[in-house]
Amino acid sequence: MFWHEERSSVSATINIASFLLINKMKAINRLFDDLKLALPRFSAKV
C-alpha cells in the first residue's frame, strides 16, 4: 500500500515537472520567434 502511494506521488511529480518543462519550452520557442522577427528590423535600423 505504501509503495503504491509512493509511486503515485512520484508519477504526479513527474507529470508536474514535464508540464512545467513543456510550458517553459513553449515560452522559449515564442521568445526565439520574437527574436527572429525583431532581428531583421534591428539590423535594418543599424
N, C-alpha and C positions, 0 to 999 in steps of 0.2 A: 504493500500500500504506500509506504513512504517513498519507495523507489519510483512508483508511478507518478506521485505528486512532484517528486524531484524532476523527473523527465519532462513533465508538462510545463513546469516553470522554466526549465531550460529552453524548451521549444518556444515558449512565449517570449523569452528574452531574445532568442534568435529572430523571431518574427519582428519584434520591435526594432532590433538592430538593422535587419535587412530593409525594413520600411524606411527608417531614417536614412540609411545609406542610399536608397533609391531616390528619396527626396533630395538629398544632397547632390547626387549625380545630375538630377534634372535641373537643379538650380545652377550647377556649374556649367552644364550644357547651354542653358539660357544665357549665362554670362558670356560664354565664348561666342555665342551667336551675336550678342550685342556688340562684342568687341570686333567681330568680323564686319559688322555693318558700320561701325564707327571708324575703323582704321582707314578705309578709303577716303572718307570725308576729312579725317585728320591729316592724312598725307597730302590731300588736295589743298588744304589750307596752308601747309608748310611748303 
